Amino acid sequence: MTLFAFLRALFFSVGFCLWGAMSLGAETAQPLDASAERARIAQQRTEQEAIFALAEVACYRRFAVSDCLRDARKSRRIALDELRRQEIVLNDEERRLKASQAVQRIQNNISQQAPAGAVQ
């Protein structure tokens, strides 16, 4: 098994674990911990960059450097695209939460002002 094949297998196994964890998290609907999620995404992004660096070094030791580098870049792009997708989902969830909090504040202000207006 070549280093690149090993790294690809590692990437897909990590991806399946993350996918399972995300689907489990969606079912339990626990509160959003945005800072922890952002830290996890940043850490995984750093890991993917390190895996790419190792694959790149391994590619330069091979005869067919261009094909190997193309495959390594493709794997990195797939991994980083998935992390970006997760980041977008996190941003959307934060936006929804902030919007619902703003609507709640507005409704509270209106309900507090309504009795004062009715007395006049």
OpenMM code with the backbone's topology and positions (N, CA, C; nanometers):
from openmm import Vec3, app, unit

residues = "MET THR LEU PHE ALA PHE LEU ARG ALA LEU PHE PHE SER VAL GLY PHE CYS LEU TRP GLY ALA MET SER LEU GLY ALA GLU THR ALA GLN PRO LEU ASP ALA SER ALA GLU ARG ALA ARG ILE ALA GLN GLN ARG THR GLU GLN GLU ALA ILE PHE ALA LEU ALA GLU VAL ALA CYS TYR ARG ARG PHE ALA VAL SER ASP CYS LEU ARG ASP ALA ARG LYS SER ARG ARG ILE ALA LEU ASP GLU LEU ARG ARG GLN GLU ILE VAL LEU ASN ASP GLU GLU ARG ARG LEU LYS ALA SER GLN ALA VAL GLN ARG ILE GLN ASN ASN ILE SER GLN GLN ALA PRO ALA GLY ALA VAL GLN".split()
positions = [
    Vec3(0.0858, -0.1180, 0.0000),
    Vec3(0.0000, 0.0000, 0.0000),
    Vec3(0.0897, 0.1234, 0.0000),
    Vec3(0.0659, 0.2116, -0.0932),
    Vec3(0.1457, 0.3332, -0.1008),
    Vec3(0.1003, 0.4315, 0.0060),
    Vec3(0.1834, 0.5298, 0.0279),
    Vec3(0.1504, 0.6317, 0.1272),
    Vec3(0.0242, 0.7070, 0.0876),
    Vec3(0.0128, 0.7359, -0.0407),
    Vec3(-0.1053, 0.8100, -0.0869),
    Vec3(-0.2324, 0.7279, -0.0659),
    Vec3(-0.2264, 0.5978, -0.0954),
    Vec3(-0.3439, 0.5120, -0.0750),
    Vec3(-0.3805, 0.5060, 0.0736),
    Vec3(-0.2779, 0.5009, 0.1586),
    Vec3(-0.3021, 0.4999, 0.3026),
    Vec3(-0.3685, 0.6298, 0.3468),
    Vec3(-0.3164, 0.7431, 0.2969),
    Vec3(-0.3733, 0.8716, 0.3350),
    Vec3(-0.5167, 0.8859, 0.2847),
    Vec3(-0.5425, 0.8349, 0.1647),
    Vec3(-0.6788, 0.8408, 0.1108),
    Vec3(-0.7735, 0.7578, 0.1967),
    Vec3(-0.7302, 0.6375, 0.2349),
    Vec3(-0.8134, 0.5519, 0.3195),
    Vec3(-0.8380, 0.6184, 0.4555),
    Vec3(-0.7338, 0.6815, 0.5093),
    Vec3(-0.7473, 0.7525, 0.6361),
    Vec3(-0.8469, 0.8671, 0.6246),
    Vec3(-0.8367, 0.9425, 0.5169),
    Vec3(-0.9280, 1.0549, 0.4946),
    Vec3(-1.0728, 1.0073, 0.4892),
    Vec3(-1.0990, 0.9016, 0.4112),
    Vec3(-1.2368, 0.8552, 0.3984),
    Vec3(-1.2896, 0.7965, 0.5284),
    Vec3(-1.2052, 0.7294, 0.6053),
    Vec3(-1.2533, 0.6753, 0.7324),
    Vec3(-1.2866, 0.7881, 0.8300),
    Vec3(-1.2042, 0.8925, 0.8310),
    Vec3(-1.2332, 1.0081, 0.9170),
    Vec3(-1.3611, 1.0767, 0.8694),
    Vec3(-1.3771, 1.0871, 0.7376),
    Vec3(-1.4971, 1.1495, 0.6822),
    Vec3(-1.6238, 1.0757, 0.7206),
    Vec3(-1.6196, 0.9420, 0.7146),
    Vec3(-1.7374, 0.8646, 0.7522),
    Vec3(-1.7678, 0.8797, 0.9007),
    Vec3(-1.6643, 0.8863, 0.9833),
    Vec3(-1.6874, 0.9066, 1.1265),
    Vec3(-1.7521, 1.0421, 1.1523),
    Vec3(-1.7030, 1.1452, 1.0824),
    Vec3(-1.7607, 1.2782, 1.0991),
    Vec3(-1.9043, 1.2829, 1.0503),
    Vec3(-1.9289, 1.2179, 0.9389),
    Vec3(-2.0643, 1.2143, 0.8849),
    Vec3(-2.1592, 1.1490, 0.9845),
    Vec3(-2.1162, 1.0383, 1.0452),
    Vec3(-2.1981, 0.9706, 1.1456),
    Vec3(-2.2211, 1.0575, 1.2677),
    Vec3(-2.1172, 1.1271, 1.3105),
    Vec3(-2.1309, 1.2149, 1.4263),
    Vec3(-2.2241, 1.3312, 1.3961),
    Vec3(-2.2160, 1.3847, 1.2738),
    Vec3(-2.3039, 1.4958, 1.2373),
    Vec3(-2.4489, 1.4502, 1.2310),
    Vec3(-2.4739, 1.3338, 1.1751),
    Vec3(-2.6122, 1.2873, 1.1665),
    Vec3(-2.6666, 1.2548, 1.3049),
    Vec3(-2.5823, 1.2018, 1.3925),
    Vec3(-2.6251, 1.1748, 1.5295),
    Vec3(-2.6551, 1.3050, 1.6019),
    Vec3(-2.5706, 1.4055, 1.5810),
    Vec3(-2.5920, 1.5360, 1.6441),
    Vec3(-2.7196, 1.6012, 1.5966),
    Vec3(-2.7565, 1.5803, 1.4706),
    Vec3(-2.8791, 1.6395, 1.4179),
    Vec3(-3.0019, 1.5769, 1.4813),
    Vec3(-2.9932, 1.4495, 1.5144),
    Vec3(-3.1080, 1.3812, 1.5742),
    Vec3(-3.1276, 1.4206, 1.7196),
    Vec3(-3.0172, 1.4438, 1.7921),
    Vec3(-3.0310, 1.4758, 1.9336),
    Vec3(-3.0620, 1.6218, 1.9569),
    Vec3(-3.0320, 1.7099, 1.8607),
    Vec3(-3.0635, 1.8531, 1.8652),
    Vec3(-3.0143, 1.9181, 1.9936),
    Vec3(-2.8870, 1.8995, 2.0225),
    Vec3(-2.8266, 1.9614, 2.1385),
    Vec3(-2.7927, 2.1063, 2.1062),
    Vec3(-2.7747, 2.1891, 2.2091),
    Vec3(-2.7428, 2.3296, 2.1849),
    Vec3(-2.6124, 2.3448, 2.1064),
    Vec3(-2.6076, 2.4499, 2.0290),
    Vec3(-2.4940, 2.4766, 1.9422),
    Vec3(-2.3794, 2.5357, 2.0232),
    Vec3(-2.2618, 2.4741, 2.0133),
    Vec3(-2.1414, 2.5284, 2.0739),
    Vec3(-2.0509, 2.5710, 1.9590),
    Vec3(-2.0724, 2.6925, 1.9112),
    Vec3(-2.0066, 2.7408, 1.7902),
    Vec3(-1.8553, 2.7470, 1.8053),
    Vec3(-1.8065, 2.7897, 1.9198),
    Vec3(-1.6617, 2.8023, 1.9364),
    Vec3(-1.5941, 2.6651, 1.9324),
    Vec3(-1.6570, 2.5653, 1.9922),
    Vec3(-1.6001, 2.4307, 1.9892),
    Vec3(-1.6031, 2.3737, 1.8474),
    Vec3(-1.7120, 2.3987, 1.7757),
    Vec3(-1.7217, 2.3520, 1.6370),
    Vec3(-1.6182, 2.4193, 1.5489),
    Vec3(-1.6008, 2.5500, 1.5672),
    Vec3(-1.5001, 2.6224, 1.4881),
    Vec3(-1.3595, 2.5723, 1.5201),
    Vec3(-1.3338, 2.5423, 1.6456),
    Vec3(-1.2026, 2.4882, 1.6840),
    Vec3(-1.1813, 2.3506, 1.6208),
    Vec3(-1.2862, 2.2684, 1.6207),
    Vec3(-1.2762, 2.1354, 1.5603),
    Vec3(-1.2493, 2.1461, 1.4109),
    Vec3(-1.3207, 2.2363, 1.3438),
    Vec3(-1.3020, 2.2543, 1.1998),
    Vec3(-1.1607, 2.3044, 1.1710),
    Vec3(-1.1130, 2.3994, 1.2498),
    Vec3(-0.9774, 2.4525, 1.2301),
    Vec3(-0.8726, 2.3433, 1.2523),
    Vec3(-0.8949, 2.2605, 1.3541),
    Vec3(-0.8004, 2.1525, 1.3827),
    Vec3(-0.7999, 2.0501, 1.2687),
    Vec3(-0.9165, 2.0171, 1.2163),
    Vec3(-0.9234, 1.9222, 1.1051),
    Vec3(-0.8627, 1.9816, 0.9784),
    Vec3(-0.8810, 2.1113, 0.9593),
    Vec3(-0.8198, 2.1769, 0.8435),
    Vec3(-0.6672, 2.1691, 0.8542),
    Vec3(-0.6138, 2.1909, 0.9737),
    Vec3(-0.4693, 2.1804, 0.9955),
    Vec3(-0.4215, 2.0379, 0.9702),
    Vec3(-0.4989, 1.9391, 1.0157),
    Vec3(-0.4633, 1.7990, 0.9918),
    Vec3(-0.4618, 1.7676, 0.8427),
    Vec3(-0.5605, 1.8177, 0.7689),
    Vec3(-0.5657, 1.7926, 0.6249),
    Vec3(-0.4478, 1.8563, 0.5530),
    Vec3(-0.4080, 1.9740, 0.5968),
    Vec3(-0.2909, 2.0387, 0.5365),
    Vec3(-0.1643, 1.9583, 0.5657),
    Vec3(-0.1547, 1.9027, 0.6859),
    Vec3(-0.0383, 1.8198, 0.7199),
    Vec3(-0.0370, 1.6911, 0.6371),
    Vec3(-0.1533, 1.6314, 0.6193),
    Vec3(-0.1628, 1.5103, 0.5365),
    Vec3(-0.1217, 1.5429, 0.3935),
    Vec3(-0.1653, 1.6580, 0.3423),
    Vec3(-0.1265, 1.6971, 0.2072),
    Vec3(0.0235, 1.7190, 0.1978),
    Vec3(0.0825, 1.7817, 0.2998),
    Vec3(0.2272, 1.8046, 0.2979),
    Vec3(0.3030, 1.6724, 0.2929),
    Vec3(0.2573, 1.5735, 0.3702),
    Vec3(0.3207, 1.4412, 0.3667),
    Vec3(0.3041, 1.3753, 0.2304),
    Vec3(0.1847, 1.3869, 0.1753),
    Vec3(0.1594, 1.3278, 0.0440),
    Vec3(0.2439, 1.3965, -0.0631),
    Vec3(0.2601, 1.5264, -0.0501),
    Vec3(0.3401, 1.6025, -0.1464),
    Vec3(0.4863, 1.5575, -0.1419),
    Vec3(0.5389, 1.5385, -0.0220),
    Vec3(0.6765, 1.4900, -0.0073),
    Vec3(0.6901, 1.3512, -0.0693),
    Vec3(0.5898, 1.2664, -0.0443),
    Vec3(0.5931, 1.1312, -0.1007),
    Vec3(0.5860, 1.1359, -0.2536),
    Vec3(0.5109, 1.2302, -0.3063),
    Vec3(0.4990, 1.2422, -0.4518),
    Vec3(0.6322, 1.2780, -0.5164),
    Vec3(0.7071, 1.3649, -0.4529),
    Vec3(0.8346, 1.4068, -0.5109),
    Vec3(0.9385, 1.2948, -0.5084),
    Vec3(0.9108, 1.1901, -0.4354),
    Vec3(1.0002, 1.0745, -0.4329),
    Vec3(0.9639, 0.9727, -0.5404),
    Vec3(0.8540, 0.9938, -0.6064),
    Vec3(0.8077, 0.8998, -0.7093),
    Vec3(0.8485, 0.9484, -0.8477),
    Vec3(0.8329, 0.8588, -0.9443),
    Vec3(0.8671, 0.8930, -1.0820),
    Vec3(0.7585, 0.9810, -1.1438),
    Vec3(0.6332, 0.9449, -1.1248),
    Vec3(0.5200, 1.0183, -1.1834),
    Vec3(0.4721, 1.1255, -1.0853),
    Vec3(0.5489, 1.2320, -1.0743),
    Vec3(0.5210, 1.3360, -0.9753),
    Vec3(0.3907, 1.4093, -1.0060),
    Vec3(0.3690, 1.4448, -1.1311),
    Vec3(0.2514, 1.5257, -1.1666),
    Vec3(0.1212, 1.4551, -1.1333),
    Vec3(0.1085, 1.3281, -1.1699),
    Vec3(-0.0142, 1.2541, -1.1399),
    Vec3(-0.0365, 1.2412, -0.9901),
    Vec3(0.0710, 1.2132, -0.9200),
    Vec3(0.0608, 1.1977, -0.7749),
    Vec3(0.0176, 1.3293, -0.7096),
    Vec3(0.0798, 1.4397, -0.7526),
    Vec3(0.0426, 1.5698, -0.6965),
    Vec3(-0.1006, 1.6057, -0.7299),
    Vec3(-0.1446, 1.5741, -0.8501),
    Vec3(-0.2828, 1.6014, -0.8892),
    Vec3(-0.3792, 1.5247, -0.7992),
    Vec3(-0.3486, 1.3973, -0.7728),
    Vec3(-0.4344, 1.3180, -0.6841),
    Vec3(-0.4329, 1.3716, -0.5413),
    Vec3(-0.3150, 1.4117, -0.4954),
    Vec3(-0.3044, 1.4650, -0.3589),
    Vec3(-0.3824, 1.5952, -0.3462),
    Vec3(-0.3721, 1.6804, -0.4463),
    Vec3(-0.4469, 1.8073, -0.4435),
    Vec3(-0.5967, 1.7829, -0.4487),
    Vec3(-0.6358, 1.6833, -0.5274),
    Vec3(-0.7784, 1.6508, -0.5366),
    Vec3(-0.8309, 1.6047, -0.4010),
    Vec3(-0.7555, 1.5179, -0.3347),
    Vec3(-0.7975, 1.4694, -0.2020),
    Vec3(-0.8053, 1.5840, -0.1023),
    Vec3(-0.7061, 1.6739, -0.1074),
    Vec3(-0.7072, 1.7882, -0.0159),
    Vec3(-0.8276, 1.8781, -0.0446),
    Vec3(-0.8544, 1.9018, -0.1716),
    Vec3(-0.9666, 1.9877, -0.2092),
    Vec3(-1.0987, 1.9280, -0.1603),
    Vec3(-1.1153, 1.7966, -0.1739),
    Vec3(-1.2379, 1.7301, -0.1281),
    Vec3(-1.2526, 1.7469, 0.0233),
    Vec3(-1.1422, 1.7251, 0.0952),
    Vec3(-1.1475, 1.7359, 0.2419),
    Vec3(-1.1766, 1.8787, 0.2850),
    Vec3(-1.1096, 1.9758, 0.2230),
    Vec3(-1.1304, 2.1148, 0.2618),
    Vec3(-1.2683, 2.1645, 0.2205),
    Vec3(-1.3202, 2.1142, 0.1089),
    Vec3(-1.4563, 2.1511, 0.0683),
    Vec3(-1.5584, 2.1024, 0.1705),
    Vec3(-1.5383, 1.9824, 0.2216),
    Vec3(-1.6298, 1.9285, 0.3236),
    Vec3(-1.6225, 2.0126, 0.4510),
    Vec3(-1.5016, 2.0523, 0.4908),
    Vec3(-1.4877, 2.1366, 0.6092),
    Vec3(-1.5530, 2.2729, 0.5862),
    Vec3(-1.5394, 2.3256, 0.4673),
    Vec3(-1.6028, 2.4540, 0.4343),
    Vec3(-1.7548, 2.4412, 0.4392),
    Vec3(-1.8064, 2.3276, 0.3895),
    Vec3(-1.9505, 2.3041, 0.3947),
    Vec3(-1.9986, 2.3017, 0.5402),
    Vec3(-1.9223, 2.2355, 0.6272),
    Vec3(-1.9582, 2.2303, 0.7685),
    Vec3(-1.9559, 2.3701, 0.8301),
    Vec3(-1.8576, 2.4506, 0.7882),
    Vec3(-1.8470, 2.5870, 0.8381),
    Vec3(-1.9662, 2.6716, 0.7934),
    Vec3(-2.0100, 2.6516, 0.6709),
    Vec3(-2.1263, 2.7247, 0.6192),
    Vec3(-2.2522, 2.6860, 0.6962),
    Vec3(-2.2681, 2.5573, 0.7244),
    Vec3(-2.3832, 2.5112, 0.8025),
    Vec3(-2.3800, 2.5748, 0.9420),
    Vec3(-2.2628, 2.5802, 1.0016),
    Vec3(-2.2471, 2.6416, 1.1335),
    Vec3(-2.2826, 2.7903, 1.1281),
    Vec3(-2.2355, 2.8600, 1.0252),
    Vec3(-2.2678, 3.0019, 1.0097),
    Vec3(-2.4181, 3.0228, 0.9934),
    Vec3(-2.4819, 2.9378, 0.9133),
    Vec3(-2.6271, 2.9485, 0.8942),
    Vec3(-2.7019, 2.9279, 1.0252),
    Vec3(-2.6588, 2.8300, 1.1015),
    Vec3(-2.7251, 2.8019, 1.2295),
    Vec3(-2.7085, 2.9201, 1.3254),
    Vec3(-2.5880, 2.9786, 1.3290),
    Vec3(-2.5669, 3.0952, 1.4142),
    Vec3(-2.6544, 3.2124, 1.3695),
    Vec3(-2.6653, 3.2320, 1.2380),
    Vec3(-2.7488, 3.3395, 1.1854),
    Vec3(-2.8946, 3.3191, 1.2254),
    Vec3(-2.9429, 3.1962, 1.2130),
    Vec3(-3.0819, 3.1672, 1.2523),
    Vec3(-3.1040, 3.1935, 1.4007),
    Vec3(-3.0078, 3.1528, 1.4821),
    Vec3(-3.0190, 3.1729, 1.6263),
    Vec3(-3.0227, 3.3216, 1.6597),
    Vec3(-2.9346, 3.4007, 1.5993),
    Vec3(-2.9320, 3.5452, 1.6247),
    Vec3(-3.0601, 3.6117, 1.5759),
    Vec3(-3.1114, 3.5680, 1.4620),
    Vec3(-3.2354, 3.6254, 1.4095),
    Vec3(-3.3519, 3.5934, 1.5019),
    Vec3(-3.3583, 3.4706, 1.5519),
    Vec3(-3.4690, 3.4352, 1.6417),
    Vec3(-3.4575, 3.5120, 1.7732),
    Vec3(-3.3358, 3.5355, 1.8205),
    Vec3(-3.3175, 3.6159, 1.9418),
    Vec3(-3.3601, 3.7603, 1.9182),
    Vec3(-3.3297, 3.8141, 1.8008),
    Vec3(-3.3703, 3.9511, 1.7687),
    Vec3(-3.5216, 3.9620, 1.7616),
    Vec3(-3.5871, 3.8652, 1.6995),
    Vec3(-3.7339, 3.8648, 1.6920),
    Vec3(-3.7926, 3.8560, 1.8323),
    Vec3(-3.7339, 3.7751, 1.9174),
    Vec3(-3.7824, 3.7607, 2.0546),
    Vec3(-3.7696, 3.8933, 2.1313),
    Vec3(-3.6551, 3.9619, 2.1128),
    Vec3(-3.6371, 4.0924, 2.1793),
    Vec3(-3.7410, 4.1933, 2.1302),
    Vec3(-3.7655, 4.1943, 2.0003),
    Vec3(-3.8646, 4.2869, 1.9442),
    Vec3(-4.0030, 4.2565, 1.9991),
    Vec3(-4.0383, 4.1287, 2.0063),
    Vec3(-4.1691, 4.0912, 2.0597),
    Vec3(-4.1803, 4.1293, 2.2069),
    Vec3(-4.0736, 4.1136, 2.2817),
    Vec3(-4.0750, 4.1542, 2.4229),
    Vec3(-4.0934, 4.3046, 2.4361),
    Vec3(-4.0245, 4.3816, 2.3528),
    Vec3(-4.0392, 4.5282, 2.3565),
    Vec3(-4.1813, 4.5697, 2.3211),
    Vec3(-4.2393, 4.5070, 2.2210),
    Vec3(-4.3758, 4.5398, 2.1799),
    Vec3(-4.4744, 4.5045, 2.2906),
    Vec3(-4.4572, 4.3878, 2.3525),
    Vec3(-4.5500, 4.3468, 2.4577),
    Vec3(-4.5380, 4.4364, 2.5810),
    Vec3(-4.4188, 4.4886, 2.6075),
    Vec3(-4.4019, 4.5794, 2.7213),
    Vec3(-4.4602, 4.7174, 2.6916),
    Vec3(-4.4553, 4.7578, 2.5657),
    Vec3(-4.5091, 4.8900, 2.5273),
    Vec3(-4.6606, 4.8876, 2.5078),
    Vec3(-4.7190, 4.7751, 2.4751),
    Vec3(-4.8623, 4.7668, 2.4479),
    Vec3(-4.9470, 4.8052, 2.5694),
    Vec3(-4.9226, 4.7559, 2.6899),
    Vec3(-5.0052, 4.7976, 2.8033),
    Vec3(-4.9934, 4.9469, 2.8316),
    Vec3(-4.8778, 5.0058, 2.8137),
    Vec3(-4.8612, 5.1491, 2.8380),
    Vec3(-4.9411, 5.2291, 2.7361),
    Vec3(-4.9492, 5.1852, 2.6127),
    Vec3(-5.0249, 5.2525, 2.5073),
    Vec3(-5.1747, 5.2360, 2.5281),
    Vec3(-5.2180, 5.1272, 2.5840),
    Vec3(-5.3604, 5.1013, 2.6041),
    Vec3(-5.4186, 5.1894, 2.7146),
    Vec3(-5.3368, 5.2320, 2.8102),
    Vec3(-5.3821, 5.3135, 2.9206),
    Vec3(-5.4140, 5.4556, 2.8742),
    Vec3(-5.3447, 5.5063, 2.7771),
    Vec3(-5.3633, 5.6447, 2.7317),
    Vec3(-5.4946, 5.6640, 2.6734),
] * unit.nanometer
topology = app.Topology()
chain = topology.addChain("A")
for resn in residues:
    res = topology.addResidue(resn, chain)
    for name in ("N", "CA", "C"):
        topology.addAtom(name, app.Element.getBySymbol(name[0]), res)
